[in-house]
Amino acid sequence: MYILVAAVAAFLFAYSYFINASVLFVVERKAAENESAVLLSRISGLETDYFNISENISVSLANSMGFKEVKEVSFIGRKSIVMRSAALDNR
């Protein structure tokens, strides 16, 4: 008889624990969704600002800010790991 009462008590405790945990997870998920919506809205606003600002950039603006045109362009390259290993294999 005591085992049955203990089993029912354990079942009720576990049931209430898992119901409580489920409710808390739902509340936390809703809060995370709201925060995500706020962040997405902020990102959208920043993207709009970026596009509005980038439309006003021109060579004359760059020159007025002290930038100079580059006369000679040079690039630095690096062999990838695959190219290096292929070069080592050919030796």
C-alpha positions as CSV (number, residue, x, y, z in Angstrom):
1,M,0.0,0.0,0.0
2,Y,2.8,2.4,0.9
3,I,4.5,1.6,-2.4
4,L,1.4,2.6,-4.3
5,V,1.1,5.9,-2.4
6,A,4.8,6.6,-3.0
7,A,4.4,5.8,-6.7
8,V,1.4,8.0,-7.1
9,A,3.1,10.9,-5.2
10,A,6.2,10.4,-7.4
11,F,4.1,10.4,-10.5
12,L,2.3,13.6,-9.4
13,F,5.5,15.3,-8.5
14,A,7.1,14.4,-11.9
15,Y,3.9,15.4,-13.8
16,S,3.8,18.8,-12.1
17,Y,7.6,19.3,-12.7
18,F,7.3,18.6,-16.4
19,I,4.2,20.7,-16.8
20,N,6.0,23.6,-15.1
21,A,9.1,23.1,-17.2
22,S,7.0,23.1,-20.4
23,V,5.3,26.3,-19.5
24,L,8.6,28.0,-18.6
25,F,10.1,26.8,-21.9
26,V,7.2,28.3,-23.9
27,V,7.5,31.6,-22.0
28,E,11.3,31.7,-22.7
29,R,10.7,30.8,-26.4
30,K,8.2,33.7,-26.7
31,A,10.6,36.1,-25.1
32,A,13.4,34.9,-27.5
33,E,11.1,35.4,-30.5
34,N,10.2,38.9,-29.3
35,E,13.9,39.8,-28.9
36,S,14.7,38.3,-32.3
37,A,11.9,40.5,-33.9
38,V,13.4,43.6,-32.2
39,L,16.9,42.7,-33.5
40,L,15.7,42.0,-37.0
41,S,13.9,45.4,-37.0
42,R,17.1,47.1,-35.9
43,I,19.1,45.3,-38.5
44,S,16.6,46.4,-41.2
45,G,16.9,50.0,-40.1
46,L,20.7,49.8,-40.2
47,E,20.6,48.3,-43.7
48,T,18.3,51.1,-44.8
49,D,20.7,53.7,-43.3
50,Y,23.7,51.9,-45.0
51,F,22.0,52.0,-48.5
52,N,21.0,55.7,-48.0
53,I,24.5,56.7,-47.0
54,S,26.2,54.6,-49.8
55,E,24.1,56.3,-52.5
56,N,25.9,59.6,-51.5
57,I,29.4,58.2,-51.9
58,S,31.2,59.5,-55.0
59,V,34.7,60.2,-56.2
60,S,34.4,63.9,-55.5
61,L,33.3,63.2,-51.9
62,A,36.3,60.9,-51.5
63,N,38.6,63.6,-52.9
64,S,37.2,66.2,-50.6
65,M,37.9,63.9,-47.6
66,G,41.5,63.6,-48.6
67,F,41.5,60.3,-50.5
68,K,43.8,60.1,-53.6
69,E,43.4,58.0,-56.7
70,V,45.8,55.1,-56.9
71,K,48.1,55.3,-59.9
72,E,49.5,51.8,-59.7
73,V,47.5,48.8,-58.5
74,S,49.2,45.7,-57.3
75,F,47.8,42.6,-55.7
76,I,49.4,40.1,-53.4
77,G,48.5,36.5,-54.0
78,R,48.9,33.4,-52.0
79,K,48.9,29.8,-53.2
80,S,46.3,27.7,-51.6
81,I,47.1,24.6,-49.6
82,V,46.0,22.4,-52.5
83,M,48.3,24.2,-54.9
84,R,51.2,23.9,-52.4
85,S,50.7,20.2,-51.9
86,A,50.4,19.7,-55.7
87,A,53.7,21.6,-56.1
88,L,55.3,19.4,-53.5
89,D,54.0,16.2,-55.2
90,N,55.6,17.3,-58.5
91,R,59.1,17.4,-56.9
